[in-house]
Amino acid sequence: MVLRAMYSGVSGLRAEGEALGVVGDNIANVNTVGFKGQRVIFHDVLGHSILAGTASALPGSGVRVGGIQQLFTQGSLANTGVSTDLALNGDGFFVVKGDVSGVSGNFYTRAGQFVINNEGYLTNSSNLQVQGYAANPDGTFAAGVSSLKVPTAALPPNATENMSITANLDSSATTPTAPWDAQDPSNTSNFSSSMTVYDSLGNAHSLDVYFRKTGANTWDYHVLASGDEVTPPAPGTNVEVGAGSLTFNTSGALDTVTATTPVSVDFTGATAGQAITLDFGNPISGGGTGLDGTTQFASPSNVSAQSQDGYSSGDFSGVTVDGQGVVMGLYTNGQKVAVGQLAVAKFRSNEGLGRAGQNLWIETRESGTSAMGTAGSGGRGAVAAGALEGSNVDLAEEFVGLIQHQRSFSANSKTITTADEMLQELINIKR
């Protein structure tokens, strides 16, 4: 019995020493981004094997560490203002790929301190490449996962191909007495709108659209460009580059749109014959309601919205990431280009993941294989951009644990010294 007490004390010292190491590791990583604390699970040790039908009160032989459990509770989020700092608010892991200590493959992390490296890849601090679904030219995302690469080169210009105008033309307007004159448009029209468009070189030009009422519920439109900016040049004059007509029903809805002269411009030095489609909304004749674009109501003529799809060249200025993990490249010309969508991995058992160091985990048989998806889907957390997830270690709780393990260690050492004294008494009796 005395020897069993000594062995129990030794097992207690060993177990408490291991527990102290876990607490020390937690405390050391209290400021580690995305760190998940651990706790020790103690198991009692029996002095004899369990046999069927034996008495329930079997003698014990101390304690051992039965396992170390990872605690995947959510850490607090801290805003950093850095666009490539990302955090997951909820379940899931960012996926990174590369080589760690000679092992290649996918690794999983909650530490979103990402940067764009010199090759344009989104990487973590160990230069492992962040995985995601690359953007397709049509705005969709690839089905397979790959390394996300941000196009950091300058964005080339895009010539305007489409213009859209949402306006109201005053139904009470009267037809100007003078016939249409492109050189005197203000006095031979009822209303106008100006829009900036871009040629194939990215140069900005102004196109003016003049509306002239020609009869009950009918209007003509004329598109003018500056003669100083076209080929052949016509300095100091207006050049008509497109024209057409609009008709409305008696309720003011757009009925028909007829482009008698489709818009085509020869801007100086740029691609000749730049065709631009002018959109006034979906007319009734085309199956629309005639109310989602240009209308004719008894209120002053005005433009409520207009847009075009051209732009000048722009330099890369950074990225932005939304809650679903969609990464957009930003450019100095105001354009946003989809790069891809972050992959977020989910496991059946987070606690079964294996630690790989460098704020990384690897999948194991206990964790199950990773289920790839996107943020906000299938129980996965949302992405918080410009923020980082802090360690989930509670420092006050760890200090309490330190005291408990220290006292337990001292108590077990007392068990050993007491057992030693009793053994010494037995030896003295023999003498």
Kinemage of the C-alpha trace (Angstrom):
@kinemage 1
@onewidth
@group {chain A} dominant
@subgroup {mainchain}
@vectorlist {calphas} color= white
{ca met a 1} P 0.000 0.000 0.000
{ca val a 2} L 2.860 2.353 0.837
{ca leu a 3} L 4.486 1.647 -2.506
{ca arg a 4} L 1.155 2.221 -4.297
{ca ala a 5} L 0.912 5.606 -2.579
{ca met a 6} L 4.389 6.465 -3.786
{ca tyr a 7} L 3.579 5.377 -7.349
{ca ser a 8} L 0.361 7.402 -7.218
{ca gly a 9} L 2.307 10.444 -6.112
{ca val a 10} L 4.815 9.988 -8.924
{ca ser a 11} L 1.987 9.670 -11.465
{ca gly a 12} L 0.465 12.837 -10.048
{ca leu a 13} L 3.741 14.721 -10.462
{ca arg a 14} L 4.035 13.511 -14.042
{ca ala a 15} L 0.424 14.384 -14.911
{ca glu a 16} L 0.517 17.794 -13.261
{ca gly a 17} L 3.802 18.525 -15.005
{ca glu a 18} L 2.199 17.814 -18.369
{ca ala a 19} L -0.825 19.910 -17.426
{ca leu a 20} L 1.449 22.758 -16.430
{ca gly a 21} L 3.074 22.550 -19.857
{ca val a 22} L -0.331 22.905 -21.538
{ca val a 23} L -1.207 25.908 -19.379
{ca gly a 24} L 2.160 27.452 -20.145
{ca asp a 25} L 1.573 26.941 -23.870
{ca asn a 26} L -1.822 28.627 -23.586
{ca ile a 27} L -0.374 31.604 -21.740
{ca ala a 28} L 2.519 31.923 -24.190
{ca asn a 29} L 0.023 32.140 -27.073
{ca val a 30} L -2.396 34.581 -25.491
{ca asn a 31} L -1.554 37.106 -28.238
{ca thr a 32} L -1.241 34.623 -31.110
{ca val a 33} L -3.792 35.377 -33.835
{ca gly a 34} L -6.272 32.548 -34.346
{ca phe a 35} L -4.779 30.417 -31.551
{ca lys a 36} L -7.044 27.875 -29.894
{ca gly a 37} L -6.334 26.952 -26.295
{ca gln a 38} L -6.089 23.414 -24.934
{ca arg a 39} L -6.929 21.613 -21.745
{ca val a 40} L -5.697 18.376 -20.212
{ca ile a 41} L -8.033 15.444 -19.644
{ca phe a 42} L -7.009 13.335 -16.628
{ca his a 43} L -7.767 9.609 -16.318
{ca asp a 44} L -7.529 7.624 -13.123
{ca val a 45} L -5.328 4.495 -13.116
{ca leu a 46} L -6.388 1.164 -11.601
{ca gly a 47} L -3.975 -1.102 -9.811
{ca his a 48} L -5.561 -4.246 -11.272
{ca ser a 49} L -7.275 -5.195 -14.502
{ca ile a 50} L -11.065 -5.135 -14.587
{ca leu a 51} L -12.545 -8.633 -14.401
{ca ala a 52} L -16.175 -9.576 -14.750
{ca gly a 53} L -17.806 -10.118 -11.400
{ca thr a 54} L -15.065 -8.457 -9.312
{ca ala a 55} L -15.839 -5.997 -6.568
{ca ser a 56} L -16.575 -2.454 -7.628
{ca ala a 57} L -14.062 -0.920 -5.212
{ca leu a 58} L -10.810 -1.595 -7.063
{ca pro a 59} L -7.658 0.038 -5.693
{ca gly a 60} L -6.287 2.960 -7.650
{ca ser a 61} L -2.711 3.627 -8.676
{ca gly a 62} L -2.772 7.303 -9.433
{ca val a 63} L -3.515 9.384 -12.488
{ca arg a 64} L -2.396 9.771 -16.069
{ca val a 65} L -3.013 12.246 -18.855
{ca gly a 66} L -5.767 10.721 -20.969
{ca gly a 67} L -5.574 13.334 -23.679
{ca ile a 68} L -5.237 16.980 -24.572
{ca gln a 69} L -8.405 18.581 -25.892
{ca gln a 70} L -8.345 21.542 -28.271
{ca leu a 71} L -10.940 24.208 -27.506
{ca phe a 72} L -12.415 25.730 -30.648
{ca thr a 73} L -14.496 28.454 -29.068
{ca gln a 74} L -14.715 31.732 -30.985
{ca gly a 75} L -11.989 34.272 -30.308
{ca ser a 76} L -12.770 37.976 -30.161
{ca leu a 77} L -12.449 39.999 -33.380
{ca ala a 78} L -10.245 43.086 -33.462
{ca asn a 79} L -10.450 45.605 -36.282
{ca thr a 80} L -7.120 46.373 -37.951
{ca gly a 81} L -8.146 48.365 -41.012
{ca val a 82} L -5.865 46.216 -43.195
{ca ser a 83} L -7.898 44.993 -46.168
{ca thr a 84} L -6.115 41.622 -46.369
{ca asp a 85} L -6.584 40.886 -42.659
{ca leu a 86} L -9.468 38.418 -42.486
{ca ala a 87} L -11.296 36.652 -39.686
{ca leu a 88} L -13.971 33.977 -39.585
{ca asn a 89} L -16.903 34.717 -37.317
{ca gly a 90} L -18.230 31.220 -36.815
{ca asp a 91} L -17.227 27.705 -37.775
{ca gly a 92} L -14.692 26.856 -40.452
{ca phe a 93} L -11.076 27.364 -41.470
{ca phe a 94} L -9.232 29.261 -44.167
{ca val a 95} L -7.399 26.902 -46.518
{ca val a 96} L -3.734 27.450 -47.412
{ca lys a 97} L -1.481 25.285 -49.538
{ca gly a 98} L 2.256 24.756 -49.629
{ca asp a 99} L 5.110 23.020 -47.851
{ca val a 100} L 5.469 22.897 -44.063
{ca ser a 101} L 8.421 21.005 -42.589
{ca gly a 102} L 8.698 18.853 -45.689
{ca val a 103} L 4.987 18.061 -45.839
{ca ser a 104} L 3.091 19.426 -48.857
{ca gly a 105} L -0.641 19.856 -49.211
{ca asn a 106} L -3.545 21.754 -47.737
{ca phe a 107} L -3.378 23.222 -44.268
{ca tyr a 108} L -6.110 24.916 -42.284
{ca thr a 109} L -5.937 28.065 -40.212
{ca arg a 110} L -7.951 30.640 -38.312
{ca ala a 111} L -5.136 33.191 -38.570
{ca gly a 112} L -6.085 35.505 -41.427
{ca gln a 113} L -2.998 37.713 -41.535
{ca phe a 114} L -2.768 37.521 -45.305
{ca val a 115} L -0.708 39.564 -47.755
{ca ile a 116} L -0.300 39.764 -51.520
{ca asn a 117} L 3.188 38.515 -52.388
{ca asn a 118} L 5.424 39.677 -55.239
{ca glu a 119} L 3.801 37.178 -57.605
{ca gly a 120} L 0.305 38.424 -56.842
{ca tyr a 121} L -0.762 35.422 -54.757
{ca leu a 122} L -2.688 35.900 -51.539
{ca thr a 123} L -0.521 34.223 -48.896
{ca asn a 124} L -0.130 33.870 -45.149
{ca ser a 125} L 2.963 34.844 -43.160
{ca ser a 126} L 4.615 31.511 -44.061
{ca asn a 127} L 4.077 32.192 -47.794
{ca leu a 128} L 1.477 29.446 -48.071
{ca gln a 129} L -1.030 30.294 -50.789
{ca val a 130} L -4.636 30.968 -49.832
{ca gln a 131} L -7.088 28.693 -51.636
{ca gly a 132} L -10.370 29.696 -53.213
{ca tyr a 133} L -12.606 29.573 -56.246
{ca ala a 134} L -11.164 31.657 -59.098
{ca ala a 135} L -13.442 34.139 -60.851
{ca asn a 136} L -14.508 33.393 -64.423
{ca pro a 137} L -14.774 36.159 -67.061
{ca asp a 138} L -18.580 35.965 -66.905
{ca gly a 139} L -18.625 36.756 -63.182
{ca thr a 140} L -19.198 33.200 -61.965
{ca phe a 141} L -16.675 31.209 -59.944
{ca ala a 142} L -14.784 28.035 -60.823
{ca ala a 143} L -16.030 24.757 -59.377
{ca gly a 144} L -12.567 23.650 -58.230
{ca val a 145} L -10.286 25.140 -55.594
{ca ser a 146} L -6.991 26.774 -56.566
{ca ser a 147} L -4.536 29.399 -55.307
{ca leu a 148} L -6.038 32.878 -55.465
{ca lys a 149} L -3.974 35.268 -57.568
{ca val a 150} L -4.690 38.990 -57.590
{ca pro a 151} L -4.029 40.782 -60.913
{ca thr a 152} L -1.792 43.604 -59.716
{ca ala a 153} L -0.921 44.865 -63.212
{ca ala a 154} L -2.592 47.974 -64.580
{ca leu a 155} L -6.148 47.475 -65.794
{ca pro a 156} L -6.353 48.317 -69.522
{ca pro a 157} L -9.011 50.757 -70.729
{ca asn a 158} L -12.390 49.611 -71.923
{ca ala a 159} L -14.224 51.427 -74.703
{ca thr a 160} L -17.847 52.298 -74.009
{ca glu a 161} L -20.234 49.868 -75.679
{ca asn a 162} L -23.441 50.588 -73.790
{ca met a 163} L -25.146 53.711 -72.476
{ca ser a 164} L -28.275 53.716 -70.334
{ca ile a 165} L -30.560 56.656 -69.595
{ca thr a 166} L -33.467 56.655 -67.159
{ca ala a 167} L -35.375 59.904 -67.565
{ca asn a 168} L -38.786 61.523 -67.671
{ca leu a 169} L -39.790 63.654 -70.634
{ca asp a 170} L -42.401 66.266 -69.791
{ca ser a 171} L -45.673 65.301 -71.496
{ca ser a 172} L -46.809 68.938 -71.461
{ca ala a 173} L -43.818 70.110 -73.507
{ca thr a 174} L -44.483 71.662 -76.916
{ca thr a 175} L -42.632 71.111 -80.152
{ca pro a 176} L -39.980 73.794 -80.810
{ca thr a 177} L -40.927 76.056 -83.700
{ca ala a 178} L -37.495 75.902 -85.329
{ca pro a 179} L -36.452 72.661 -87.023
{ca trp a 180} L -33.723 70.522 -85.460
{ca asp a 181} L -30.278 72.067 -85.846
{ca ala a 182} L -27.223 70.226 -84.554
{ca gln a 183} L -25.341 73.530 -84.397
{ca asp a 184} L -28.072 75.141 -82.274
{ca pro a 185} L -29.333 72.202 -80.232
{ca ser a 186} L -30.452 74.122 -77.154
{ca asn a 187} L -33.004 76.184 -79.096
{ca thr a 188} L -34.248 73.329 -81.272
{ca ser a 189} L -34.825 70.710 -78.574
{ca asn a 190} L -36.751 70.410 -75.306
{ca phe a 191} L -34.292 68.672 -73.014
{ca ser a 192} L -30.744 67.293 -72.962
{ca ser a 193} L -28.442 65.058 -70.966
{ca ser a 194} L -24.663 64.764 -71.112
{ca met a 195} L -22.629 61.638 -70.425
{ca thr a 196} L -18.906 60.883 -70.336
{ca val a 197} L -17.834 57.924 -72.484
{ca tyr a 198} L -14.438 56.355 -73.224
{ca asp a 199} L -12.683 55.391 -76.445
{ca ser a 200} L -10.407 52.382 -77.017
{ca leu a 201} L -7.411 54.280 -75.609
{ca gly a 202} L -9.235 55.211 -72.426
{ca asn a 203} L -9.678 58.869 -73.368
{ca ala a 204} L -12.817 60.482 -71.959
{ca his a 205} L -15.290 62.215 -74.265
{ca ser a 206} L -18.632 63.881 -73.727
{ca leu a 207} L -21.692 62.763 -75.677
{ca asp a 208} L -24.796 64.944 -75.449
{ca val a 209} L -28.251 63.456 -75.981
{ca tyr a 210} L -30.915 65.991 -77.026
{ca phe a 211} L -34.624 65.174 -76.860
{ca arg a 212} L -37.058 66.967 -79.172
{ca lys a 213} L -40.811 66.507 -78.981
{ca thr a 214} L -42.215 65.914 -82.453
{ca gly a 215} L -45.865 65.202 -81.695
{ca ala a 216} L -48.311 63.756 -79.216
{ca asn a 217} L -46.409 61.024 -77.319
{ca thr a 218} L -43.515 61.021 -79.821
{ca trp a 219} L -39.971 62.303 -79.368
{ca asp a 220} L -36.773 62.286 -81.376
{ca tyr a 221} L -33.350 61.989 -79.815
{ca his a 222} L -30.055 63.189 -81.284
{ca val a 223} L -26.581 62.229 -80.021
{ca leu a 224} L -23.870 64.851 -80.545
{ca ala a 225} L -20.087 64.728 -80.185
{ca ser a 226} L -17.596 67.575 -80.305
{ca gly a 227} L -16.130 68.099 -83.764
{ca asp a 228} L -12.774 68.734 -82.087
{ca glu a 229} L -12.581 65.087 -80.936
{ca val a 230} L -13.622 63.104 -84.006
{ca thr a 231} L -12.211 62.065 -87.378
{ca pro a 232} L -12.437 63.834 -89.717
{ca pro a 233} L -12.139 66.839 -87.410
{ca ala a 234} L -14.734 69.614 -87.478
{ca pro a 235} L -13.362 72.206 -85.038
{ca gly a 236} L -15.905 74.349 -83.244
{ca thr a 237} L -18.926 72.342 -84.421
{ca asn a 238} L -21.164 69.556 -83.201
{ca val a 239} L -21.191 66.255 -85.062
{ca glu a 240} L -24.302 64.100 -84.914
{ca val a 241} L -23.240 60.498 -84.276
{ca gly a 242} L -26.625 58.900 -83.674
{ca ala a 243} L -30.365 59.543 -83.749
{ca gly a 244} L -33.695 57.827 -83.227
{ca ser a 245} L -37.230 58.166 -81.936
{ca leu a 246} L -39.246 57.233 -78.842
{ca thr a 247} L -42.996 56.724 -78.603
{ca phe a 248} L -45.099 56.487 -75.446
{ca asn a 249} L -48.599 55.223 -74.758
{ca thr a 250} L -51.324 57.356 -73.223
{ca ser a 251} L -50.212 56.267 -69.742
{ca gly a 252} L -46.708 57.644 -70.254
{ca ala a 253} L -45.011 54.251 -70.599
{ca leu a 254} L -42.317 53.738 -73.229
{ca asp a 255} L -43.911 51.961 -76.179
{ca thr a 256} L -41.245 51.784 -78.898
{ca val a 257} L -37.600 52.745 -79.422
{ca thr a 258} L -36.312 53.142 -82.960
{ca ala a 259} L -32.632 53.820 -83.635
{ca thr a 260} L -32.822 55.429 -87.050
{ca thr a 261} L -29.077 56.063 -86.912
{ca pro a 262} L -27.311 53.749 -84.428
{ca val a 263} L -24.615 55.532 -82.433
{ca ser a 264} L -21.187 55.163 -84.056
{ca val a 265} L -18.231 57.449 -83.323
{ca asp a 266} L -14.764 57.856 -84.854
{ca phe a 267} L -12.839 59.366 -81.951
{ca thr a 268} L -9.460 60.782 -82.989
{ca gly a 269} L -6.618 58.257 -82.648
{ca ala a 270} L -8.879 55.490 -81.347
{ca thr a 271} L -10.566 52.531 -82.979
{ca ala a 272} L -12.820 53.760 -85.770
{ca gly a 273} L -16.533 53.107 -85.802
{ca gln a 274} L -16.991 52.752 -82.056
{ca ala a 275} L -20.554 51.445 -81.783
{ca ile a 276} L -22.528 52.348 -78.664
{ca thr a 277} L -25.911 50.870 -77.821
{ca leu a 278} L -28.254 53.395 -76.221
{ca asp a 279} L -30.693 51.893 -73.711
{ca phe a 280} L -33.804 53.844 -72.699
{ca gly a 281} L -35.468 50.932 -70.871
{ca asn a 282} L -37.614 47.954 -71.829
{ca pro a 283} L -40.407 49.167 -74.141
{ca ile a 284} L -43.833 47.592 -74.284
{ca ser a 285} L -43.188 46.501 -77.867
{ca gly a 286} L -40.222 44.463 -76.617
{ca gly a 287} L -42.205 42.692 -73.910
{ca gly a 288} L -41.361 45.124 -71.110
{ca thr a 289} L -43.525 47.330 -68.937
{ca gly a 290} L -42.206 50.555 -70.415
{ca leu a 291} L -41.866 51.954 -66.899
{ca asp a 292} L -38.363 50.846 -65.887
{ca gly a 293} L -36.531 53.434 -67.983
{ca thr a 294} L -37.538 56.588 -69.794
{ca thr a 295} L -41.152 57.706 -69.305
{ca gln a 296} L -43.400 60.583 -70.331
{ca phe a 297} L -45.342 62.018 -67.420
{ca ala a 298} L -46.665 65.490 -66.657
{ca ser a 299} L -43.673 66.554 -64.603
{ca pro a 300} L -40.526 68.478 -65.516
{ca ser a 301} L -38.061 66.634 -67.706
{ca asn a 302} L -35.204 65.183 -65.679
{ca val a 303} L -32.644 62.387 -65.630
{ca ser a 304} L -32.868 60.110 -62.592
{ca ala a 305} L -30.072 57.721 -63.567
{ca gln a 306} L -27.566 57.148 -66.315
{ca ser a 307} L -24.627 54.828 -66.783
{ca gln a 308} L -22.096 53.538 -69.290
{ca asp a 309} L -19.671 50.627 -69.274
{ca gly a 310} L -16.418 52.235 -70.423
{ca tyr a 311} L -13.456 53.332 -68.331
{ca ser a 312} L -9.913 54.589 -68.579
{ca ser a 313} L -6.855 52.563 -67.584
{ca gly a 314} L -6.214 52.201 -63.870
{ca asp a 315} L -3.473 51.065 -61.517
{ca phe a 316} L -4.026 48.390 -58.888
{ca ser a 317} L -4.767 49.941 -55.499
{ca gly a 318} L -5.763 47.036 -53.262
{ca val a 319} L -8.479 44.504 -52.564
{ca thr a 320} L -11.752 44.328 -50.721
{ca val a 321} L -13.416 41.218 -49.309
{ca asp a 322} L -17.103 40.851 -48.463
{ca gly a 323} L -18.832 38.653 -45.895
{ca gln a 324} L -19.101 35.742 -48.332
{ca gly a 325} L -15.363 35.863 -48.962
{ca val a 326} L -15.585 37.339 -52.467
{ca val a 327} L -12.261 39.053 -53.219
{ca met a 328} L -12.408 42.101 -55.503
{ca gly a 329} L -9.392 43.895 -56.981
{ca leu a 330} L -9.596 47.697 -56.743
{ca tyr a 331} L -8.158 50.093 -59.321
{ca thr a 332} L -7.521 53.823 -59.394
{ca asn a 333} L -10.099 54.301 -62.162
{ca gly a 334} L -12.835 53.197 -59.767
{ca gln a 335} L -13.245 49.733 -61.246
{ca lys a 336} L -13.646 46.541 -59.235
{ca val a 337} L -12.635 43.199 -60.727
{ca ala a 338} L -13.620 39.887 -59.144
{ca val a 339} L -10.557 37.826 -58.200
{ca gly a 340} L -12.254 34.842 -56.601
{ca gln a 341} L -14.052 33.590 -53.525
{ca leu a 342} L -12.265 32.247 -50.467
{ca ala a 343} L -12.608 28.551 -49.719
{ca val a 344} L -13.710 27.751 -46.170
{ca ala a 345} L -13.195 24.210 -44.883
{ca lys a 346} L -15.422 22.519 -42.355
{ca phe a 347} L -14.816 19.299 -40.405
{ca arg a 348} L -16.990 16.829 -38.559
{ca ser a 349} L -14.718 17.134 -35.545
{ca asn a 350} L -12.543 20.206 -35.129
{ca glu a 351} L -11.094 18.668 -31.969
{ca gly a 352} L -9.678 15.833 -34.076
{ca leu a 353} L -7.499 18.149 -36.181
{ca gly a 354} L -3.758 17.811 -35.781
{ca arg a 355} L -1.629 20.814 -34.880
{ca ala a 356} L 1.058 21.550 -37.468
{ca gly a 357} L 2.613 24.658 -35.930
{ca gln a 358} L 2.686 28.101 -37.543
{ca asn a 359} L -1.004 28.567 -36.599
{ca leu a 360} L -1.925 25.638 -38.855
{ca trp a 361} L -3.866 22.403 -38.567
{ca ile a 362} L -3.950 19.280 -40.711
{ca glu a 363} L -6.817 16.887 -41.192
{ca thr a 364} L -6.612 13.490 -39.501
{ca arg a 365} L -8.724 10.357 -39.337
{ca glu a 366} L -10.283 11.704 -36.144
{ca ser a 367} L -11.258 15.039 -37.738
{ca gly a 368} L -12.610 13.537 -40.946
{ca thr a 369} L -11.910 14.920 -44.397
{ca ser a 370} L -12.451 18.581 -45.101
{ca ala a 371} L -15.708 19.742 -46.657
{ca met a 372} L -14.887 22.699 -48.882
{ca gly a 373} L -17.393 25.493 -49.318
{ca thr a 374} L -17.815 29.236 -49.046
{ca ala a 375} L -18.318 31.574 -46.112
{ca gly a 376} L -21.882 31.802 -44.868
{ca ser a 377} L -22.942 28.486 -46.418
{ca gly a 378} L -23.515 25.089 -44.824
{ca gly a 379} L -22.979 26.338 -41.279
{ca arg a 380} L -19.706 28.066 -42.097
{ca gly a 381} L -18.979 31.435 -40.518
{ca ala a 382} L -18.939 34.773 -42.294
{ca val a 383} L -15.743 36.573 -43.254
{ca ala a 384} L -14.917 39.785 -41.398
{ca ala a 385} L -12.555 41.868 -43.534
{ca gly a 386} L -10.090 44.272 -41.952
{ca ala a 387} L -10.173 42.277 -38.721
{ca leu a 388} L -8.331 39.435 -37.006
{ca glu a 389} L -9.512 36.766 -34.601
{ca gly a 390} L -7.606 36.856 -31.347
{ca ser a 391} L -6.571 33.912 -29.209
{ca asn a 392} L -9.441 32.335 -27.276
{ca val a 393} L -7.229 31.879 -24.206
{ca asp a 394} L -8.680 33.414 -21.021
{ca leu a 395} L -5.622 34.626 -19.130
{ca ala a 396} L -7.410 34.850 -15.770
{ca glu a 397} L -8.634 31.277 -16.117
{ca glu a 398} L -5.137 30.094 -17.004
{ca phe a 399} L -3.676 31.776 -13.904
{ca val a 400} L -6.239 29.962 -11.777
{ca gly a 401} L -5.187 26.739 -13.486
{ca leu a 402} L -1.546 27.503 -12.719
{ca ile a 403} L -2.315 27.781 -9.014
{ca gln a 404} L -4.397 24.599 -9.026
{ca his a 405} L -1.724 22.560 -10.789
{ca gln a 406} L 0.993 23.995 -8.555
{ca arg a 407} L -0.898 23.023 -5.409
{ca ser a 408} L -1.681 19.586 -6.803
{ca phe a 409} L 1.984 19.123 -7.692
{ca ser a 410} L 2.967 20.072 -4.129
{ca ala a 411} L 0.349 17.735 -2.676
{ca asn a 412} L 1.597 14.824 -4.776
{ca ser a 413} L 5.169 15.528 -3.735
{ca lys a 414} L 3.953 15.454 -0.127
{ca thr a 415} L 2.421 12.034 -0.784
{ca ile a 416} L 5.811 10.795 -1.978
{ca thr a 417} L 7.714 12.181 1.008
{ca thr a 418} L 5.136 10.785 3.442
{ca ala a 419} L 5.291 7.348 1.800
{ca asp a 420} L 9.078 7.545 1.959
{ca glu a 421} L 8.947 8.295 5.682
{ca met a 422} L 6.639 5.330 6.233
{ca leu a 423} L 8.986 3.049 4.303
{ca gln a 424} L 11.831 4.331 6.399
{ca glu a 425} L 9.858 3.408 9.533
{ca leu a 426} L 9.407 -0.113 8.198
{ca ile a 427} L 13.115 -0.387 7.550
{ca asn a 428} L 13.840 0.840 11.070
{ca ile a 429} L 11.504 -1.818 12.527
{ca lys a 430} L 13.539 -4.525 10.812
{ca arg a 431} L 16.674 -3.147 12.350
